Amino acid sequence: MKPIVLVAVLLAAAARSEMPDTLVMERGEAAFRKNGCYGCHIIQKFGTPIGPNLTQVGRKYQPEYLARWLRDPSQQRPSAHMPALELTEDDVQALAAYLGSLR
């Protein structure tokens, strides 16, 4: 394969692999707003500081843990005051990826 063609193929592959991550993050942020998470949590300066500030939650928790938390908060911490959410699995994954990216 010619070097120019190889570079073009690699750049196109890289762009495709980044696009889904960006879309997932946008979907996660939209799920945060759509599900009213801001009613109890704050990210940056948006939201209400009733529950934990989530601005840097990704520094402390991995997306896998956050997904388990979103599916059933009381299973992760029985004393949690967070309600059980009715999220689709796609929303759980997107929201966990978004929250996990917050550093």
Secondary structure, 3 states (H helix, E strand, C coil): CCHHHHHHHHHHHHHHHHHHHHHHHHHHHHHHHHCCHHHCCEECCEECCCCCECCCHHHHCCHHHHHHHHHCHHHHCCCCCCCCCCCCHHHHHHHHHHHHHCC
